[in-house]
Amino acid sequence: MRIALALPGIDADQVELELLRAGHRIAWRAIDREELLRQLAEDAPDVVLVADDPAVATLDVVGAGDLLGVRTCLVRADDAASASARLLGVHDVLRAVPGRPVDLSVLRAPFDALDGGIDEAAAPRLRDAPGGPPAGSEPSGAATPGPWPLGPSAGGDDPAPSDPGAAPARRRAGRDPAAAARGDAASAGGGRAPGIRRPWGRSPRRRGGAATPPTSTESTPAPAPSAAPAASVDPRRPGRAAEPPPSEPATEPAPSTPAHRVIAVWGPAGAPGRTLIATTLAAELAARGLHVCLVDADTYGGTIAPSLGLLDEAPGFAAACRLAASDALDAGQLDRVSVDYGGSTAPFRVLTGIGRPHRWPELARDRVIGALEQARQWCDVVVVDVGFNLETDEELSSDLLSPRRNAATIAALRTADEVVAVGAADPVGITRLLRTHADLLETVTVEAVHVVVNRVRSSVLGVDPAGQVRQTLDRFGGIPNPLLIPDDAAAADAALLGARTVVDAAPRSPLRQGVAALADRLGYGAAAAPRRSAWGRMRRTG
């Protein structure tokens, strides 16, 4: 592996010696930010080791590495937590403490530094602290920490964390031929490399929904339905014992429920309610027993994280795209870079978007496609909130290799199995929807688009607002059967005030009922009957 060094203030000789002993090659060295950017442009290595110093660890350095396909790894000379790792969205932190061997396991593909996510990567490594257990002494069957663990294997058959056989079969060509050969041998016959399991303990399924029989490469045999694990932990609420499975089958998806689908939620400019519909739809599908991942792919103003009260210092979708560019994205990495929305009614996973619009080059077209395809296999449904702009004029620019800002939106729409177009129910919103609906049909690859008109009210449309909206869309846009959602400002404000979804904040609101009708139209059946809470019983009986 070709590695570049930019380590001002750190004993670079010690790091270089350890790298050479491990069989790596030193591509070049840099001492400041300007030289680092110039060297990256002239000769892109596989990995660049950057000191955790504001002089070289900057957003433009990380962004340049992302554009060139170069992994960026921060280097610290102590065991203190790294604030730059969280701010820069870098998940790999290498500890080069004087007088102690340098642990190079962070460089082992595919991104072993992501064990435990960015929080653990940025935090001090306690196993290397004085008095702690030596590095590499963890038991091979230890479960991976995180809010959605992949589950320990029965009998400790998983390979050790340092076992190269645990790497997935996919590799970038030419990076590590020996490891790629091992991955190809492990994935022969349709199986997966040892140690890689699907989340939530579900057996792998093909995209069409047919179950795939287990192979000999499966590290954990599927337990019998009647046998409960000795120490079961609720994956949705870490630290709590898992409740016994409910006797009613209504919370499980029906056998005819479509699985492994990507649903893109789009809307024209003017804030028609894309994010509100996307978050409510994700919560509604999760309430019906589906494992849902909500993705924020808006390159202009992603707001899913603040609307749900989630931290977006390290954008999860940008990290997933970076992993997809290196062919290192799998179920385990998706589980670690995503965050959990722990709603009381419908918890689901979230890949947060870029917090600052200038980071849009991280969401390149091929990266977005690869990340969404992996997320499709990771869970039952992927709901993607995309941007509004469908223009392709930027492809006429002179720099044919430069990234396109609208490529993330267009790639998500073309990857999606279902597309939902959201428009606002007012004269301006209907006009914008009609003008851009034709462009949307030319962009997507699906046969039909589900049109949703949000905030239908008589205060701006007069008498019979629903009839006027249907007649206008049918006459001027050829849209015969739009789904109309009434204006429900109280439910939307309650959800925004509590940083929750509408399903949790106002489960009986007209807004939630409208999105439930959208889920039915998408083919996911009726919602399971909600359980009556103790507080609801007290209000009824008291």
LINBEL-V451844 format. One record per residue. N is the residue number from 1. RES is the residue in three letters. OMEGA is omega as a letter, one per 40 degrees, with the letter a starting at -180 (NA if undefined). Layout:
BEGIN
n: <N;N>
res: <RES;RES>
omega: <OMEGA;OMEGA>
END
This chain:
BEGIN
n: <1;2;3;4;5;6;7;8;9;10;11;12;13;14;15;16;17;18;19;20;21;22;23;24;25;26;27;28;29;30;31;32;33;34;35;36;37;38;39;40;41;42;43;44;45;46;47;48;49;50;51;52;53;54;55;56;57;58;59;60;61;62;63;64;65;66;67;68;69;70;71;72;73;74;75;76;77;78;79;80;81;82;83;84;85;86;87;88;89;90;91;92;93;94;95;96;97;98;99;100;101;102;103;104;105;106;107;108;109;110;111;112;113;114;115;116;117;118;119;120;121;122;123;124;125;126;127;128;129;130;131;132;133;134;135;136;137;138;139;140;141;142;143;144;145;146;147;148;149;150;151;152;153;154;155;156;157;158;159;160;161;162;163;164;165;166;167;168;169;170;171;172;173;174;175;176;177;178;179;180;181;182;183;184;185;186;187;188;189;190;191;192;193;194;195;196;197;198;199;200;201;202;203;204;205;206;207;208;209;210;211;212;213;214;215;216;217;218;219;220;221;222;223;224;225;226;227;228;229;230;231;232;233;234;235;236;237;238;239;240;241;242;243;244;245;246;247;248;249;250;251;252;253;254;255;256;257;258;259;260;261;262;263;264;265;266;267;268;269;270;271;272;273;274;275;276;277;278;279;280;281;282;283;284;285;286;287;288;289;290;291;292;293;294;295;296;297;298;299;300;301;302;303;304;305;306;307;308;309;310;311;312;313;314;315;316;317;318;319;320;321;322;323;324;325;326;327;328;329;330;331;332;333;334;335;336;337;338;339;340;341;342;343;344;345;346;347;348;349;350;351;352;353;354;355;356;357;358;359;360;361;362;363;364;365;366;367;368;369;370;371;372;373;374;375;376;377;378;379;380;381;382;383;384;385;386;387;388;389;390;391;392;393;394;395;396;397;398;399;400;401;402;403;404;405;406;407;408;409;410;411;412;413;414;415;416;417;418;419;420;421;422;423;424;425;426;427;428;429;430;431;432;433;434;435;436;437;438;439;440;441;442;443;444;445;446;447;448;449;450;451;452;453;454;455;456;457;458;459;460;461;462;463;464;465;466;467;468;469;470;471;472;473;474;475;476;477;478;479;480;481;482;483;484;485;486;487;488;489;490;491;492;493;494;495;496;497;498;499;500;501;502;503;504;505;506;507;508;509;510;511;512;513;514;515;516;517;518;519;520;521;522;523;524;525;526;527;528;529;530;531;532;533;534;535;536;537;538;539;540;541;542>
res: <MET;ARG;ILE;ALA;LEU;ALA;LEU;PRO;GLY;ILE;ASP;ALA;ASP;GLN;VAL;GLU;LEU;GLU;LEU;LEU;ARG;ALA;GLY;HIS;ARG;ILE;ALA;TRP;ARG;ALA;ILE;ASP;ARG;GLU;GLU;LEU;LEU;ARG;GLN;LEU;ALA;GLU;ASP;ALA;PRO;ASP;VAL;VAL;LEU;VAL;ALA;ASP;ASP;PRO;ALA;VAL;ALA;THR;LEU;ASP;VAL;VAL;GLY;ALA;GLY;ASP;LEU;LEU;GLY;VAL;ARG;THR;CYS;LEU;VAL;ARG;ALA;ASP;ASP;ALA;ALA;SER;ALA;SER;ALA;ARG;LEU;LEU;GLY;VAL;HIS;ASP;VAL;LEU;ARG;ALA;VAL;PRO;GLY;ARG;PRO;VAL;ASP;LEU;SER;VAL;LEU;ARG;ALA;PRO;PHE;ASP;ALA;LEU;ASP;GLY;GLY;ILE;ASP;GLU;ALA;ALA;ALA;PRO;ARG;LEU;ARG;ASP;ALA;PRO;GLY;GLY;PRO;PRO;ALA;GLY;SER;GLU;PRO;SER;GLY;ALA;ALA;THR;PRO;GLY;PRO;TRP;PRO;LEU;GLY;PRO;SER;ALA;GLY;GLY;ASP;ASP;PRO;ALA;PRO;SER;ASP;PRO;GLY;ALA;ALA;PRO;ALA;ARG;ARG;ARG;ALA;GLY;ARG;ASP;PRO;ALA;ALA;ALA;ALA;ARG;GLY;ASP;ALA;ALA;SER;ALA;GLY;GLY;GLY;ARG;ALA;PRO;GLY;ILE;ARG;ARG;PRO;TRP;GLY;ARG;SER;PRO;ARG;ARG;ARG;GLY;GLY;ALA;ALA;THR;PRO;PRO;THR;SER;THR;GLU;SER;THR;PRO;ALA;PRO;ALA;PRO;SER;ALA;ALA;PRO;ALA;ALA;SER;VAL;ASP;PRO;ARG;ARG;PRO;GLY;ARG;ALA;ALA;GLU;PRO;PRO;PRO;SER;GLU;PRO;ALA;THR;GLU;PRO;ALA;PRO;SER;THR;PRO;ALA;HIS;ARG;VAL;ILE;ALA;VAL;TRP;GLY;PRO;ALA;GLY;ALA;PRO;GLY;ARG;THR;LEU;ILE;ALA;THR;THR;LEU;ALA;ALA;GLU;LEU;ALA;ALA;ARG;GLY;LEU;HIS;VAL;CYS;LEU;VAL;ASP;ALA;ASP;THR;TYR;GLY;GLY;THR;ILE;ALA;PRO;SER;LEU;GLY;LEU;LEU;ASP;GLU;ALA;PRO;GLY;PHE;ALA;ALA;ALA;CYS;ARG;LEU;ALA;ALA;SER;ASP;ALA;LEU;ASP;ALA;GLY;GLN;LEU;ASP;ARG;VAL;SER;VAL;ASP;TYR;GLY;GLY;SER;THR;ALA;PRO;PHE;ARG;VAL;LEU;THR;GLY;ILE;GLY;ARG;PRO;HIS;ARG;TRP;PRO;GLU;LEU;ALA;ARG;ASP;ARG;VAL;ILE;GLY;ALA;LEU;GLU;GLN;ALA;ARG;GLN;TRP;CYS;ASP;VAL;VAL;VAL;VAL;ASP;VAL;GLY;PHE;ASN;LEU;GLU;THR;ASP;GLU;GLU;LEU;SER;SER;ASP;LEU;LEU;SER;PRO;ARG;ARG;ASN;ALA;ALA;THR;ILE;ALA;ALA;LEU;ARG;THR;ALA;ASP;GLU;VAL;VAL;ALA;VAL;GLY;ALA;ALA;ASP;PRO;VAL;GLY;ILE;THR;ARG;LEU;LEU;ARG;THR;HIS;ALA;ASP;LEU;LEU;GLU;THR;VAL;THR;VAL;GLU;ALA;VAL;HIS;VAL;VAL;VAL;ASN;ARG;VAL;ARG;SER;SER;VAL;LEU;GLY;VAL;ASP;PRO;ALA;GLY;GLN;VAL;ARG;GLN;THR;LEU;ASP;ARG;PHE;GLY;GLY;ILE;PRO;ASN;PRO;LEU;LEU;ILE;PRO;ASP;ASP;ALA;ALA;ALA;ALA;ASP;ALA;ALA;LEU;LEU;GLY;ALA;ARG;THR;VAL;VAL;ASP;ALA;ALA;PRO;ARG;SER;PRO;LEU;ARG;GLN;GLY;VAL;ALA;ALA;LEU;ALA;ASP;ARG;LEU;GLY;TYR;GLY;ALA;ALA;ALA;ALA;PRO;ARG;ARG;SER;ALA;TRP;GLY;ARG;MET;ARG;ARG;THR;GLY>
omega: <i;a;i;a;i;a;i;i;a;i;a;a;i;i;a;i;i;i;a;i;i;i;i;i;i;a;i;a;i;a;i;a;a;i;i;i;i;i;i;a;a;a;a;i;i;a;i;i;a;i;i;a;a;i;a;a;a;a;a;i;i;i;i;i;i;a;a;a;a;i;i;a;i;a;i;a;i;a;a;i;a;i;a;a;i;a;a;a;i;a;a;i;a;a;i;a;i;i;a;a;i;i;a;i;i;a;a;i;e;i;a;i;a;i;a;i;a;i;a;i;a;a;i;a;a;a;i;a;i;a;a;i;a;i;i;a;a;i;a;a;a;i;i;i;i;a;i;a;i;i;i;i;i;i;i;a;a;i;i;i;i;a;a;i;i;a;i;a;a;i;i;a;i;a;a;a;a;i;i;i;i;i;i;i;a;a;i;i;i;a;i;i;a;i;a;a;i;i;i;i;a;i;a;i;i;a;a;i;a;a;i;a;a;i;a;a;i;a;a;i;a;a;i;a;a;a;i;i;a;i;a;a;i;a;a;i;a;i;i;i;a;i;i;a;a;a;a;a;a;a;i;i;i;a;a;a;i;a;i;i;i;a;i;i;a;i;i;i;i;i;i;a;a;a;i;i;a;a;i;i;i;i;i;i;i;i;i;i;a;i;a;i;i;a;i;a;i;a;a;a;i;a;a;a;i;i;i;i;a;i;i;i;i;a;a;a;i;i;i;i;i;i;i;i;i;a;a;a;i;a;a;i;i;i;a;a;i;i;a;i;a;i;a;a;a;i;i;a;a;i;a;a;a;a;a;a;a;i;a;i;i;a;i;a;a;i;a;i;i;a;a;i;i;i;i;i;a;a;a;a;i;i;a;i;a;i;a;a;i;a;i;a;a;i;i;a;a;a;a;a;a;i;i;a;a;a;a;i;a;i;i;i;a;i;a;i;i;i;i;i;a;i;i;a;i;a;i;a;i;i;i;i;a;a;a;a;i;i;i;a;i;a;a;i;i;a;a;i;i;a;i;i;a;i;i;a;a;a;i;a;i;a;i;a;a;i;i;i;i;a;a;a;i;a;a;a;a;a;a;a;i;i;a;i;a;i;a;a;a;i;i;i;i;i;a;i;a;a;i;i;i;i;i;a;a;a;a;a;i;i;i;i;i;i;i;i;i;i;i;a;i;i;a;i;a;i;i;a;a;i;i;a;i;i;i;i;i;a;a;a;a;NA>
END
